[in-house]
Amino acid sequence: MFFFASLAIRAVGTAAGEMIEEVRRQFREDPGIMEGTSDPDYAQCVDIATRGALRAMVAPALLPIVVPVAFGLIYRFVLPAELVHHTPEAVGGLIMVGTIVGILMANFLNNGGGAWDNAKKFIESGRHGGKNSPAHAAAVVGDTVGDPFKDTAGPSIHVLVKLLATICLVTAVLYVPI
């Protein structure tokens, strides 16, 4: 779960970096954007976000498919013969542990990200020095970390948990000893 979440957060960072470079390029090449006399190329920005998300999420998407199948097949064919009849229970344990850890991790990421976002809003309302204070600068950094937590990694782990269980159940016939 941690590996999956780190890949999802890294994907957001990579796509965000590409987006920043594109926005800077557009401002540099067309000064009319800042003056309000011309429109930015929104389609290019949407294309960068879409391509970045699809490209960066290939490895994390393969993780919940490859790991349970590999786990079950290794348990079934590599371990000693006296353990082979426990393969279905082992795969069931993988589903349970993956679900428990996944739900806890997703809740941590969703709630932690939301808390950082709310802390920034709280400070911007005038508390702890308000905007342009050291507390606000720290809250902006926290919100920068929190946004990928609550918007990307947390929700995608919910999908990971469902996919993990589905893959284990669909491939269960591979793990039953004959």
N, CA and C atoms as a LAMMPS dump frame, in Angstrom:
ITEM: TIMESTEP
0
ITEM: NUMBER OF ATOMS
534
ITEM: BOX BOUNDS ff ff ff
-5.0000000000000000e+02 5.0000000000000000e+02
-5.0000000000000000e+02 5.0000000000000000e+02
-5.0000000000000000e+02 5.0000000000000000e+02
ITEM: ATOMS id mol type element x y z
1 1 1 N 0.818 -1.181 0
2 1 2 C 0 0 0
3 1 3 C 0.87 1.257 0
4 2 1 N 1.923 1.229 0.805
5 2 2 C 2.791 2.4 0.888
6 2 3 C 3.485 2.646 -0.449
7 3 1 N 3.917 1.568 -1.088
8 3 2 C 4.578 1.679 -2.392
9 3 3 C 3.616 2.259 -3.416
10 4 1 N 2.371 1.781 -3.405
11 4 2 C 1.35 2.27 -4.33
12 4 3 C 1.091 3.755 -4.106
13 5 1 N 0.934 4.141 -2.827
14 5 2 C 0.663 5.552 -2.511
15 5 3 C 1.83 6.44 -2.927
16 6 1 N 3.062 5.959 -2.708
17 6 2 C 4.222 6.772 -3.091
18 6 3 C 4.305 6.938 -4.604
19 7 1 N 3.957 5.893 -5.356
20 7 2 C 3.948 6.023 -6.822
21 7 3 C 2.882 6.999 -7.287
22 8 1 N 1.701 6.956 -6.628
23 8 2 C 0.618 7.874 -7.007
24 8 3 C 1.006 9.317 -6.716
25 9 1 N 1.612 9.562 -5.562
26 9 2 C 2.027 10.923 -5.213
27 9 3 C 3.139 11.392 -6.138
28 10 1 N 4.067 10.512 -6.475
29 10 2 C 5.145 10.865 -7.406
30 10 3 C 4.571 11.218 -8.779
31 11 1 N 3.535 10.499 -9.203
32 11 2 C 2.901 10.782 -10.497
33 11 3 C 2.311 12.188 -10.519
34 12 1 N 1.687 12.581 -9.409
35 12 2 C 1.127 13.934 -9.316
36 12 3 C 2.237 14.972 -9.406
37 13 1 N 3.336 14.742 -8.705
38 13 2 C 4.448 15.69 -8.737
39 13 3 C 5.058 15.837 -10.112
40 14 1 N 5.214 14.729 -10.812
41 14 2 C 5.782 14.766 -12.159
42 14 3 C 4.87 15.523 -13.116
43 15 1 N 3.588 15.218 -13.08
44 15 2 C 2.638 15.898 -13.965
45 15 3 C 2.545 17.382 -13.621
46 16 1 N 2.608 17.71 -12.343
47 16 2 C 2.557 19.116 -11.935
48 16 3 C 3.779 19.876 -12.45
49 17 1 N 4.95 19.248 -12.409
50 17 2 C 6.158 19.887 -12.934
51 17 3 C 6.048 20.164 -14.427
52 18 1 N 5.514 19.198 -15.171
53 18 2 C 5.317 19.402 -16.614
54 18 3 C 4.314 20.515 -16.874
55 19 1 N 3.284 20.587 -16.043
56 19 2 C 2.264 21.62 -16.2
57 19 3 C 2.858 23.006 -15.937
58 20 1 N 3.681 23.119 -14.937
59 20 2 C 4.317 24.409 -14.623
60 20 3 C 5.184 24.869 -15.782
61 21 1 N 5.943 23.95 -16.352
62 21 2 C 6.788 24.308 -17.499
63 21 3 C 5.952 24.772 -18.69
64 22 1 N 4.814 24.121 -18.931
65 22 2 C 3.939 24.515 -20.037
66 22 3 C 3.338 25.897 -19.802
67 23 1 N 2.888 26.163 -18.581
68 23 2 C 2.31 27.471 -18.265
69 23 3 C 3.368 28.561 -18.428
70 24 1 N 4.562 28.309 -17.934
71 24 2 C 5.652 29.289 -18.104
72 24 3 C 5.955 29.521 -19.585
73 25 1 N 5.954 28.443 -20.366
74 25 2 C 6.211 28.585 -21.807
75 25 3 C 5.147 29.452 -22.457
76 26 1 N 3.892 29.216 -22.108
77 26 2 C 2.822 29.998 -22.702
78 26 3 C 2.917 31.476 -22.31
79 27 1 N 3.223 31.749 -21.06
80 27 2 C 3.386 33.145 -20.627
81 27 3 C 4.555 33.813 -21.349
82 28 1 N 5.636 33.061 -21.516
83 28 2 C 6.833 33.597 -22.172
84 28 3 C 6.565 33.906 -23.649
85 29 1 N 5.889 32.993 -24.343
86 29 2 C 5.674 33.137 -25.777
87 29 3 C 4.488 34.023 -26.144
88 30 1 N 3.559 34.23 -25.213
89 30 2 C 2.389 35.044 -25.512
90 30 3 C 2.113 35.996 -24.346
91 31 1 N 2.707 37.199 -24.366
92 31 2 C 2.501 38.157 -23.27
93 31 3 C 1.044 38.617 -23.153
94 32 1 N 0.26 38.414 -24.195
95 32 2 C -1.14 38.811 -24.163
96 32 3 C -1.955 38.047 -23.135
97 33 1 N -1.467 36.889 -22.694
98 33 2 C -2.183 36.109 -21.675
99 33 3 C -2.25 36.909 -20.377
100 34 1 N -1.138 37.495 -19.956
101 34 2 C -1.101 38.278 -18.717
102 34 3 C -1.881 39.579 -18.841
103 35 1 N -1.926 40.131 -20.065
104 35 2 C -2.642 41.39 -20.291
105 35 3 C -4.137 41.159 -20.48
106 36 1 N -4.542 39.919 -20.69
107 36 2 C -5.939 39.6 -20.889
108 36 3 C -6.416 39.781 -22.321
109 37 1 N -5.482 39.955 -23.251
110 37 2 C -5.871 40.148 -24.661
111 37 3 C -5.893 38.847 -25.452
112 38 1 N -5.333 37.777 -24.907
113 38 2 C -5.392 36.474 -25.57
114 38 3 C -5.615 35.386 -24.525
115 39 1 N -6.111 34.26 -25.01
116 39 2 C -6.412 33.137 -24.115
117 39 3 C -5.277 32.128 -24.115
118 40 1 N -5.029 31.517 -22.96
119 40 2 C -4.024 30.448 -22.924
120 40 3 C -4.52 29.216 -23.671
121 41 1 N -3.6 28.314 -23.978
122 41 2 C -3.924 27.067 -24.668
123 41 3 C -4.312 26.024 -23.609
124 42 1 N -5.585 26.03 -23.235
125 42 2 C -6.072 25.107 -22.203
126 42 3 C -5.959 23.66 -22.646
127 43 1 N -6.174 23.408 -23.921
128 43 2 C -6.134 22.036 -24.438
129 43 3 C -4.768 21.398 -24.21
130 44 1 N -3.71 22.18 -24.371
131 44 2 C -2.36 21.65 -24.148
132 44 3 C -2.166 21.266 -22.683
133 45 1 N -2.698 22.076 -21.778
134 45 2 C -2.578 21.765 -20.349
135 45 3 C -3.378 20.518 -19.977
136 46 1 N -4.566 20.395 -20.527
137 46 2 C -5.372 19.201 -20.273
138 46 3 C -4.67 17.968 -20.836
139 47 1 N -4.061 18.12 -22.013
140 47 2 C -3.336 17.011 -22.622
141 47 3 C -2.159 16.577 -21.748
142 48 1 N -1.434 17.53 -21.195
143 48 2 C -0.304 17.209 -20.312
144 48 3 C -0.797 16.451 -19.08
145 49 1 N -1.885 16.916 -18.477
146 49 2 C -2.411 16.256 -17.286
147 49 3 C -2.872 14.832 -17.605
148 50 1 N -3.552 14.671 -18.731
149 50 2 C -4.062 13.345 -19.101
150 50 3 C -2.926 12.385 -19.425
151 51 1 N -1.992 12.837 -20.273
152 51 2 C -0.862 11.971 -20.626
153 51 3 C -0.039 11.628 -19.4
154 52 1 N 0.206 12.611 -18.551
155 52 2 C 0.996 12.375 -17.342
156 52 3 C 0.347 11.363 -16.422
157 53 1 N -0.964 11.489 -16.247
158 53 2 C -1.673 10.555 -15.368
159 53 3 C -1.645 9.143 -15.93
160 54 1 N -1.894 9.01 -17.223
161 54 2 C -1.899 7.674 -17.823
162 54 3 C -0.518 7.035 -17.811
163 55 1 N 0.496 7.809 -18.145
164 55 2 C 1.86 7.282 -18.208
165 55 3 C 2.378 6.912 -16.814
166 56 1 N 2.139 7.772 -15.861
167 56 2 C 2.706 7.555 -14.531
168 56 3 C 1.981 6.471 -13.738
169 57 1 N 0.747 6.164 -14.089
170 57 2 C -0.005 5.198 -13.307
171 57 3 C 0.034 3.773 -13.865
172 58 1 N 0.853 3.521 -14.88
173 58 2 C 0.95 2.16 -15.427
174 58 3 C 1.515 1.206 -14.377
175 59 1 N 2.638 1.561 -13.779
176 59 2 C 3.245 0.675 -12.772
177 59 3 C 2.337 0.485 -11.555
178 60 1 N 1.779 1.559 -10.982
179 60 2 C 0.869 1.325 -9.853
180 60 3 C -0.361 0.499 -10.234
181 61 1 N -0.825 0.607 -11.462
182 61 2 C -1.998 -0.164 -11.874
183 61 3 C -1.679 -1.652 -12.003
184 62 1 N -0.451 -1.969 -12.366
185 62 2 C -0.052 -3.375 -12.481
186 62 3 C 0.178 -4.027 -11.119
187 63 1 N 0.493 -3.233 -10.127
188 63 2 C 0.808 -3.747 -8.798
189 63 3 C -0.3 -4.635 -8.212
190 64 1 N -1.569 -4.193 -8.168
191 64 2 C -2.6 -5.062 -7.575
192 64 3 C -2.966 -6.256 -8.449
193 65 1 N -2.485 -6.298 -9.671
194 65 2 C -2.756 -7.449 -10.531
195 65 3 C -1.634 -8.474 -10.398
196 66 1 N -0.407 -8.016 -10.445
197 66 2 C 0.749 -8.907 -10.437
198 66 3 C 1 -9.506 -9.049
199 67 1 N 0.915 -8.699 -8.006
200 67 2 C 1.278 -9.173 -6.659
201 67 3 C 0.403 -10.335 -6.182
202 68 1 N -0.936 -10.243 -6.232
203 68 2 C -1.702 -11.396 -5.736
204 68 3 C -1.524 -12.659 -6.576
205 69 1 N -1.406 -12.498 -7.892
206 69 2 C -1.209 -13.676 -8.751
207 69 3 C 0.151 -14.305 -8.449
208 70 1 N 1.186 -13.486 -8.375
209 70 2 C 2.526 -14 -8.059
210 70 3 C 2.55 -14.632 -6.668
211 71 1 N 1.922 -13.977 -5.7
212 71 2 C 1.867 -14.499 -4.336
213 71 3 C 1.222 -15.884 -4.315
214 72 1 N 0.066 -16.021 -4.947
215 72 2 C -0.639 -17.302 -4.965
216 72 3 C 0.124 -18.383 -5.698
217 73 1 N 0.701 -18.029 -6.845
218 73 2 C 1.438 -19.037 -7.621
219 73 3 C 2.73 -19.457 -6.918
220 74 1 N 3.423 -18.528 -6.303
221 74 2 C 4.634 -18.884 -5.556
222 74 3 C 4.27 -19.785 -4.386
223 75 1 N 3.219 -19.411 -3.671
224 75 2 C 2.792 -20.217 -2.539
225 75 3 C 2.378 -21.614 -3.007
226 76 1 N 1.741 -21.688 -4.147
227 76 2 C 1.23 -22.965 -4.67
228 76 3 C 2.33 -23.871 -5.219
229 77 1 N 3.305 -23.289 -5.941
230 77 2 C 4.264 -24.127 -6.667
231 77 3 C 5.694 -24.101 -6.119
232 78 1 N 6.043 -23.176 -5.262
233 78 2 C 7.428 -23.066 -4.807
234 78 3 C 7.605 -23.599 -3.39
235 79 1 N 6.636 -23.389 -2.559
236 79 2 C 6.766 -23.819 -1.167
237 79 3 C 6.668 -25.342 -1.049
238 80 1 N 7.104 -25.901 0.072
239 80 2 C 7.05 -27.353 0.258
240 80 3 C 5.622 -27.905 0.132
241 81 1 N 5.526 -29.16 -0.254
242 81 2 C 4.239 -29.805 -0.547
243 81 3 C 3.29 -29.779 0.645
244 82 1 N 3.821 -29.842 1.877
245 82 2 C 2.93 -29.854 3.041
246 82 3 C 2.233 -28.51 3.277
247 83 1 N 2.702 -27.446 2.61
248 83 2 C 2.067 -26.137 2.746
249 83 3 C 1.111 -25.801 1.604
250 84 1 N 1.123 -26.603 0.538
251 84 2 C 0.328 -26.288 -0.659
252 84 3 C -1.16 -26.224 -0.349
253 85 1 N -1.652 -27.084 0.532
254 85 2 C -3.09 -27.069 0.826
255 85 3 C -3.514 -25.819 1.595
256 86 1 N -2.57 -25.016 2.065
257 86 2 C -2.876 -23.756 2.755
258 86 3 C -2.881 -22.55 1.803
259 87 1 N -2.655 -22.789 0.514
260 87 2 C -2.589 -21.678 -0.446
261 87 3 C -3.862 -20.839 -0.448
262 88 1 N -5.072 -21.416 -0.488
263 88 2 C -6.273 -20.566 -0.472
264 88 3 C -6.358 -19.689 0.78
265 89 1 N -5.967 -20.257 1.94
266 89 2 C -5.987 -19.451 3.167
267 89 3 C -4.96 -18.326 3.109
268 90 1 N -3.812 -18.606 2.511
269 90 2 C -2.784 -17.57 2.389
270 90 3 C -3.257 -16.428 1.498
271 91 1 N -3.899 -16.76 0.396
272 91 2 C -4.426 -15.722 -0.496
273 91 3 C -5.561 -14.979 0.199
274 92 1 N -6.381 -15.68 0.958
275 92 2 C -7.419 -15.012 1.754
276 92 3 C -6.814 -14.064 2.767
277 93 1 N -5.707 -14.481 3.377
278 93 2 C -4.999 -13.601 4.306
279 93 3 C -4.455 -12.365 3.612
280 94 1 N -3.977 -12.546 2.381
281 94 2 C -3.503 -11.398 1.6
282 94 3 C -4.633 -10.395 1.376
283 95 1 N -5.826 -10.903 1.053
284 95 2 C -6.977 -10.015 0.871
285 95 3 C -7.291 -9.28 2.172
286 96 1 N -7.311 -10.006 3.29
287 96 2 C -7.649 -9.374 4.568
288 96 3 C -6.63 -8.323 4.985
289 97 1 N -5.367 -8.678 4.913
290 97 2 C -4.326 -7.721 5.303
291 97 3 C -4.311 -6.522 4.354
292 98 1 N -4.446 -6.796 3.059
293 98 2 C -4.487 -5.699 2.094
294 98 3 C -5.663 -4.768 2.341
295 99 1 N -6.811 -5.336 2.707
296 99 2 C -7.992 -4.526 2.984
297 99 3 C -7.811 -3.701 4.255
298 100 1 N -7.32 -4.335 5.308
299 100 2 C -7.14 -3.63 6.578
300 100 3 C -6.128 -2.499 6.421
301 101 1 N -4.973 -2.813 5.882
302 101 2 C -3.928 -1.789 5.71
303 101 3 C -4.381 -0.723 4.716
304 102 1 N -5.047 -1.156 3.655
305 102 2 C -5.502 -0.208 2.644
306 102 3 C -6.507 0.786 3.181
307 103 1 N -7.473 0.309 3.947
308 103 2 C -8.481 1.218 4.507
309 103 3 C -7.844 2.188 5.496
310 104 1 N -6.968 1.672 6.35
311 104 2 C -6.294 2.564 7.305
312 104 3 C -5.426 3.602 6.593
313 105 1 N -4.676 3.15 5.601
314 105 2 C -3.8 4.073 4.863
315 105 3 C -4.622 5.108 4.087
316 106 1 N -5.688 4.665 3.412
317 106 2 C -6.528 5.598 2.658
318 106 3 C -7.167 6.624 3.593
319 107 1 N -7.657 6.176 4.745
320 107 2 C -8.243 7.124 5.699
321 107 3 C -7.207 8.104 6.223
322 108 1 N -6.004 7.617 6.51
323 108 2 C -4.929 8.513 6.953
324 108 3 C -4.635 9.562 5.889
325 109 1 N -4.486 9.121 4.64
326 109 2 C -4.154 10.061 3.567
327 109 3 C -5.295 11.046 3.316
328 110 1 N -6.523 10.559 3.262
329 110 2 C -7.672 11.445 3.034
330 110 3 C -7.828 12.46 4.164
331 111 1 N -7.796 11.979 5.396
332 111 2 C -8.004 12.871 6.539
333 111 3 C -6.812 13.785 6.785
334 112 1 N -5.598 13.25 6.624
335 112 2 C -4.407 14.091 6.797
336 112 3 C -4.354 15.206 5.76
337 113 1 N -4.626 14.861 4.515
338 113 2 C -4.638 15.868 3.457
339 113 3 C -5.705 16.921 3.687
340 114 1 N -6.88 16.475 4.123
341 114 2 C -7.957 17.418 4.428
342 114 3 C -7.612 18.318 5.6
343 115 1 N -6.933 17.766 6.604
344 115 2 C -6.532 18.568 7.762
345 115 3 C -5.531 19.647 7.361
346 116 1 N -4.569 19.295 6.514
347 116 2 C -3.609 20.311 6.061
348 116 3 C -4.308 21.4 5.247
349 117 1 N -5.271 20.998 4.423
350 117 2 C -6.031 21.973 3.641
351 117 3 C -6.827 22.894 4.56
352 118 1 N -7.486 22.326 5.558
353 118 2 C -8.274 23.126 6.495
354 118 3 C -7.395 24.014 7.358
355 119 1 N -6.192 23.552 7.705
356 119 2 C -5.277 24.379 8.496
357 119 3 C -4.895 25.64 7.726
358 120 1 N -4.644 25.477 6.44
359 120 2 C -4.306 26.653 5.622
360 120 3 C -5.484 27.625 5.577
361 121 1 N -6.676 27.116 5.383
362 121 2 C -7.867 27.979 5.35
363 121 3 C -8.08 28.667 6.695
364 122 1 N -7.83 27.941 7.782
365 122 2 C -7.975 28.496 9.122
366 122 3 C -7.014 29.659 9.323
367 123 1 N -5.776 29.477 8.908
368 123 2 C -4.773 30.545 9.052
369 123 3 C -5.114 31.717 8.136
370 124 1 N -5.598 31.425 6.928
371 124 2 C -5.975 32.497 6.005
372 124 3 C -7.17 33.309 6.507
373 125 1 N -7.934 32.747 7.443
374 125 2 C -9.069 33.487 8.006
375 125 3 C -8.621 34.511 9.047
376 126 1 N -7.315 34.575 9.31
377 126 2 C -6.792 35.576 10.238
378 126 3 C -6.161 35.02 11.499
379 127 1 N -6.266 33.743 11.724
380 127 2 C -5.679 33.137 12.924
381 127 3 C -4.174 32.95 12.743
382 128 1 N -3.443 32.928 13.83
383 128 2 C -1.999 32.662 13.851
384 128 3 C -1.208 33.573 12.901
385 129 1 N -1.643 34.809 12.776
386 129 2 C -0.903 35.76 11.936
387 129 3 C -1.494 35.968 10.557
388 130 1 N -2.429 35.144 10.142
389 130 2 C -3.078 35.313 8.846
390 130 3 C -2.14 35.115 7.673
391 131 1 N -2.572 35.652 6.525
392 131 2 C -1.758 35.524 5.304
393 131 3 C -0.435 36.271 5.477
394 132 1 N 0.559 35.795 4.744
395 132 2 C 1.914 36.371 4.732
396 132 3 C 2.635 36.245 6.07
397 133 1 N 2.192 35.329 6.921
398 133 2 C 2.886 35.058 8.177
399 133 3 C 3.697 33.776 8.034
400 134 1 N 4.631 33.538 8.935
401 134 2 C 5.364 32.263 8.889
402 134 3 C 4.431 31.052 9.02
403 135 1 N 3.382 31.196 9.821
404 135 2 C 2.427 30.087 9.955
405 135 3 C 1.732 29.818 8.624
406 136 1 N 1.417 30.88 7.886
407 136 2 C 0.77 30.704 6.582
408 136 3 C 1.722 30.037 5.598
409 137 1 N 2.987 30.445 5.615
410 137 2 C 3.972 29.822 4.719
411 137 3 C 4.081 28.325 5.011
412 138 1 N 4.094 27.971 6.289
413 138 2 C 4.161 26.555 6.659
414 138 3 C 2.882 25.825 6.243
415 139 1 N 1.742 26.488 6.395
416 139 2 C 0.474 25.863 6.019
417 139 3 C 0.381 25.647 4.521
418 140 1 N 0.948 26.558 3.731
419 140 2 C 0.952 26.386 2.279
420 140 3 C 1.783 25.158 1.902
421 141 1 N 2.921 24.989 2.566
422 141 2 C 3.744 23.793 2.321
423 141 3 C 2.964 22.544 2.706
424 142 1 N 2.31 22.565 3.858
425 142 2 C 1.507 21.427 4.289
426 142 3 C 0.383 21.125 3.321
427 143 1 N -0.266 22.163 2.816
428 143 2 C -1.353 21.966 1.855
429 143 3 C -0.827 21.404 0.54
430 144 1 N 0.389 21.786 0.173
431 144 2 C 1 21.261 -1.055
432 144 3 C 1.211 19.754 -0.938
433 145 1 N 1.552 19.286 0.241
434 145 2 C 1.68 17.85 0.48
435 145 3 C 0.302 17.214 0.631
436 146 1 N -0.598 17.917 1.288
437 146 2 C -1.916 17.363 1.584
438 146 3 C -2.803 17.17 0.373
439 147 1 N -2.681 18.054 -0.62
440 147 2 C -3.551 17.927 -1.796
441 147 3 C -3.375 16.598 -2.526
442 148 1 N -2.143 16.162 -2.843
443 148 2 C -2.02 14.837 -3.465
444 148 3 C -2.469 13.703 -2.532
445 149 1 N -2.314 13.907 -1.223
446 149 2 C -2.782 12.889 -0.275
447 149 3 C -4.282 12.69 -0.422
448 150 1 N -5.036 13.79 -0.307
449 150 2 C -6.496 13.67 -0.267
450 150 3 C -7.129 13.535 -1.643
451 151 1 N -6.465 14.031 -2.677
452 151 2 C -7.069 14.016 -4.013
453 151 3 C -6.611 12.863 -4.891
454 152 1 N -5.463 12.266 -4.586
455 152 2 C -4.916 11.233 -5.469
456 152 3 C -4.647 9.928 -4.735
457 153 1 N -3.726 9.96 -3.797
458 153 2 C -3.277 8.72 -3.164
459 153 3 C -4.376 8.049 -2.343
460 154 1 N -5.071 8.817 -1.495
461 154 2 C -6.127 8.231 -0.67
462 154 3 C -7.234 7.574 -1.481
463 155 1 N -7.86 8.322 -2.405
464 155 2 C -8.925 7.694 -3.205
465 155 3 C -8.438 6.522 -4.065
466 156 1 N -7.204 6.595 -4.568
467 156 2 C -6.737 5.498 -5.417
468 156 3 C -6.48 4.232 -4.604
469 157 1 N -6.18 4.37 -3.319
470 157 2 C -5.998 3.176 -2.489
471 157 3 C -7.332 2.465 -2.275
472 158 1 N -8.43 3.209 -2.217
473 158 2 C -9.744 2.557 -2.142
474 158 3 C -9.959 1.666 -3.367
475 159 1 N -9.592 2.171 -4.533
476 159 2 C -9.704 1.379 -5.761
477 159 3 C -8.763 0.176 -5.696
478 160 1 N -7.561 0.376 -5.174
479 160 2 C -6.582 -0.702 -5.039
480 160 3 C -7.134 -1.847 -4.192
481 161 1 N -7.784 -1.526 -3.087
482 161 2 C -8.336 -2.553 -2.201
483 161 3 C -9.39 -3.374 -2.937
484 162 1 N -10.271 -2.707 -3.652
485 162 2 C -11.311 -3.427 -4.399
486 162 3 C -10.711 -4.291 -5.495
487 163 1 N -9.724 -3.752 -6.199
488 163 2 C -9.089 -4.504 -7.28
489 163 3 C -8.318 -5.705 -6.74
490 164 1 N -7.649 -5.532 -5.612
491 164 2 C -6.907 -6.632 -4.992
492 164 3 C -7.842 -7.795 -4.675
493 165 1 N -8.974 -7.5 -4.062
494 165 2 C -9.924 -8.56 -3.722
495 165 3 C -10.499 -9.208 -4.978
496 166 1 N -10.822 -8.397 -5.969
497 166 2 C -11.388 -8.941 -7.208
498 166 3 C -10.406 -9.86 -7.918
499 167 1 N -9.156 -9.438 -8.034
500 167 2 C -8.138 -10.257 -8.707
501 167 3 C -7.917 -11.558 -7.945
502 168 1 N -7.835 -11.492 -6.629
503 168 2 C -7.649 -12.719 -5.843
504 168 3 C -8.814 -13.682 -6.028
505 169 1 N -10.024 -13.164 -6.049
506 169 2 C -11.189 -14.041 -6.193
507 169 3 C -11.318 -14.602 -7.605
508 170 1 N -11.016 -13.799 -8.596
509 170 2 C -11.108 -14.266 -9.986
510 170 3 C -10.063 -15.33 -10.272
511 171 1 N -8.873 -15.189 -9.705
512 171 2 C -7.794 -16.128 -9.967
513 171 3 C -7.709 -17.246 -8.914
514 172 1 N -8.703 -17.348 -8.039
515 172 2 C -8.663 -18.333 -6.952
516 172 3 C -8.498 -19.764 -7.442
517 173 1 N -9.021 -20.059 -8.619
518 173 2 C -8.924 -21.416 -9.16
519 173 3 C -7.46 -21.827 -9.384
520 174 1 N -6.576 -20.864 -9.587
521 174 2 C -5.156 -21.178 -9.79
522 174 3 C -4.48 -21.661 -8.508
523 175 1 N -5.037 -21.326 -7.378
524 175 2 C -4.367 -21.602 -6.105
525 175 3 C -4.872 -22.855 -5.409
526 176 1 N -5.948 -23.442 -5.894
527 176 2 C -6.513 -24.616 -5.235
528 176 3 C -5.735 -25.853 -5.667
529 177 1 N -5.194 -26.587 -4.688
530 177 2 C -4.454 -27.808 -5.035
531 177 3 C -5.376 -28.857 -5.651
532 178 1 N -4.832 -29.568 -6.595
533 178 2 C -5.616 -30.618 -7.289
534 178 3 C -5.471 -31.927 -6.567
